[in-house]
Amino acid sequence: MRVFERPNVDSLIVAWREAGRCCYSEQRWVRAQASAAGICALSGNAFVAGQMVFKPLHINPAPVNHDACIAECSVPHLPEFAEAPID
């Protein structure tokens, strides 16, 4: 897995590859609250229910890695972009 960019505060662009299972070269992940405790797919660290995470964008059909999560605190090296004020 590789995180390419954080185009805005609510999303990541990720490359995800699992041999024999799936390959997504530019998959959009969206920010959400974790509904249950889990393990971050990027860092391997545990996260708790209610913590902010990123999940693959749900499309139809659902991606094979739909149940994966990346804890937001695992991507601190990527800037969080603020909305520009509207004049």
Beta strands, then each sheet from edge to edge (+ up, - down):
strand 1: 2-8
strand 2: 11-18
strand 3: 22-33
strand 4: 38-39
strand 5: 46-47
strand 6: 52-56
strand 7: 70-71
sheet 1: 1+ 2- 3+ 6- 7+
sheet 2: 4+ 5-
end
